[in-house]
Amino acid sequence: MKNYSVYILECADGSLYTGYAVDVRQRFALHCSGRGAKYTRSHKPLRIVYEETFPGKSEALRREWAIKHLPREKKEALIQGGGTDVGTEKLSGK
């Protein structure tokens, strides 16, 4: 079984991009080359600032969705080590 990761990229304009991949470094290289997501073609990615790994694709997709719906302040807390549970209340039912 493949592991999937959810990642957050910091872009040159200060924005944050969230995605998922099997190989985050390879996906980052695609983003940097302009062949990744449409968003990163116009918002140059600078670095990977966060990564979480999951045993399956469905878990990673649920987490990606949860992170994408967080306000920026909570994403920044997550990046700064505010805990992997930031924003998962909807998923866990808590």
N, C-alpha and C positions, 0 to 999 in steps of 0.2 A: 504494500500500500504506500502511495506517495504522501509525503507531508506537504502541506500548503502553508504559505506564509502570507500574512497581511502586513503591509508596510506603509509608511508615510514618508513622502519626499518633501524636502524643503526646496522651493523654487526661487529663482533669482529675484522675482518681484516680491518675495516674502510670503507668498501663498503656500498652502500645504496641499499635496495631492495624496490620496489614499487609493491603494490598489491591492491586488492579491496575485501571487505567482508561486510556482513550484521552486524556481530559482530566482531569488530577488536580485542578485547581482547581475545576472543575465538580463533580467527585465529592466533593471536600471540602465544598463548599456543600451538597450533598445530605446528607452525614453530619451537618453542623451543623444542618440543618433537621429532622432526625429521620427522613428518608426514605432514608437510606443503609442500611448494614448493620444487622442486629438488634443486634450488639454495640455499635455507636456510639449507639444509642438510649438505652442505659443507662450508657454511659461517654462522657460529653461530649467530643468532640474539641476540642483546643485549637489545634494547629498541625501542619503538615506538617514532619516533621523529616528525611525522607530521600526521595529519588526517583532511580530508574534508568530509562532508556528503552531499549526493544528494538524491532527492526524488525518483529517479528511477535508475534501473540497467544500462540502455543505457547511461545516463549522466555520471555515475561513470566510465563505461568502456572507454568512450571518454576521460575523464580526466586522467584516469590511462595511456592510450596510450600517451597522451600529455606529462605527467610527465616523463614517461619512455624515451621519445625522447629528453628531455632537457639535455644540458650539465651539468656536475656536479656542476659548479658554480651557475647555475640558480636553481638547486635543493637545494643547500645550502642556497641561498637567500630565497627561499620559506620556508624552515625550520626555518630560522632566522626571519621570519615575513616580508619578502620582498613583501608580498601580494599574494593573491590567483590568481591574474591575470597573474602571471609570466608563460609564455609558452602557454597561451590560444589564442594567436593571430591567429593561424591556425584554431581554432575552431570557433572563432567569426568572422573571415573574415577581421579583422583589420590589 
